[in-house]
Amino acid sequence: MHSAVLVTGCSTGIGRASALALVRAGLPTWATARRPDTLTELADAGCRTLELDVTDEESRVRAVAAVEAEHGAVGALVNNAGYSQIGVVEELAMDALRRQFETNVFGLVRLCQLVLPGMRAAGAGTIVNIGSAAGLVTPPASAAYSMTKYALEALSDGLRLEVGPFGVRVVLLEPGAVRTEFMSTAWATVRHEAASPYADFQNNVDRMAERAHRRGAAGVLSPQDVARVVVRAVASRGPRTRYRIGPQARVMPPIRRLLPDRWWDAFLRRVIAP
């Protein structure tokens, strides 16, 4: 009997595709979202569903307790819940930045803390953190999101050393651009101020992002592409510590390391030029 998998952020995109792929692979899968009414399709596919707001402590504790009550421990935690926001640093609302860290980083860390006692007692477990190529290379006007994904790089490296001796594995996925509602959410956070000194820059970034994520754009992943790697990481007896998914994640970081900062900045300015 396979251990249970708890997946966060399953209402759309990577989380939804991952929950479906996991349950179809025969793994007991608990799909979660802030709004359980978005999980009907997953329940019909065989997933157990739960309400889970990763920024709310009572909700986090309740979700983990529900899985442990039935399975003894969470066998695998897939930390997928998260969102992006696009905007220049000077104009970021600090409350919005704090909310982004609460969801993308602090809620994720707390869920790791909640599942680890059960994993240690079982002598086994897997934590899969859904990072991003934006945690390796910062896209223009995406400092807020990239900060959270750079944080997952450090978290995964540190946590892996700490929990490895207890039989717990930590895996970080670093996908490139994925065509989901994720980017629509990011664009919805943009405040287009005509009087802003960054108006031209922001408009150029918007156009670049639309080109990069449009249907048929080279190198853009589907949620299912990432979901297949999630299943591999959870089901494997010896998963890799990192999976770079898609050409953007594999090609751009080495180029960034090779180019001096000023050359890299000049390259990005050409990319976002109208």
FENHUWO-V315702 format. One record per residue. SS is DSSP state (2 for helix, 1 for strand, 0 for the rest). OMEGA is omega in whole degrees, 0 to 359 (999 if undefined). Layout:
SS,OMEGA  SS,OMEGA
This chain:
0,180  0,175  0,184  1,178  1,177  1,183  1,179  0,175  0,188  0,184  0,181  0,165  2,186  2,181  2,179  2,181  2,181  2,179  2,178  2,181  2,181  2,181  2,178  2,175  0,177  0,181  0,175  0,191  1,176  1,180  1,185  1,175  1,177  0,179  0,182  2,180  2,177  2,189  2,184  2,180  2,181  2,176  2,178  2,180  2,178  0,178  0,164  1,183  1,182  1,168  1,177  0,171  0,187  0,178  0,183  0,186  2,180  2,179  2,179  2,182  2,182  2,182  2,180  2,180  2,180  2,179  2,182  2,180  2,182  2,188  2,181  0,179  0,169  1,182  1,178  1,176  1,176  1,182  1,183  0,186  0,179  0,178  0,180  0,167  0,181  0,178  0,180  0,188  2,184  2,185  2,178  0,173  0,185  2,177  2,179  2,178  2,178  2,179  2,180  2,177  2,178  2,181  2,190  2,186  2,190  2,177  2,178  2,179  2,182  2,177  2,175  2,180  2,183  2,183  2,187  2,178  2,178  2,178  2,180  2,179  2,179  2,182  0,181  0,176  1,179  1,173  1,179  1,178  1,178  1,177  0,183  0,170  2,176  2,171  2,178  0,180  0,184  0,176  0,178  0,177  0,181  0,183  2,183  2,180  2,182  2,177  2,181  2,181  2,170  2,178  2,179  2,174  2,181  2,180  2,184  2,179  2,181  2,183  2,182  2,179  2,185  2,189  2,179  2,180  2,179  2,180  0,181  1,181  1,178  1,183  1,178  1,175  1,182  1,180  1,169  0,183  0,180  1,181  0,179  0,173  0,181  2,183  2,176  2,177  2,180  2,180  2,181  2,180  0,185  0,175  0,181  0,178  0,183  0,182  0,182  0,175  0,180  0,187  2,181  2,179  2,182  2,178  2,178  2,178  2,178  2,180  2,178  2,181  2,178  2,178  2,185  2,185  2,182  0,179  0,180  0,179  0,183  0,173  0,180  0,183  1,169  0,175  2,181  2,177  2,180  2,181  2,178  2,179  2,175  2,179  2,180  2,182  2,182  2,187  2,184  0,174  0,179  0,182  0,173  0,178  0,180  1,173  1,173  1,190  1,177  0,184  2,180  2,181  2,183  2,188  2,188  2,180  2,177  2,177  2,180  2,180  2,184  2,185  0,170  0,185  2,184  2,176  2,179  2,178  2,179  2,178  2,181  2,179  2,177  2,181  2,185  2,180  0,181  0,999
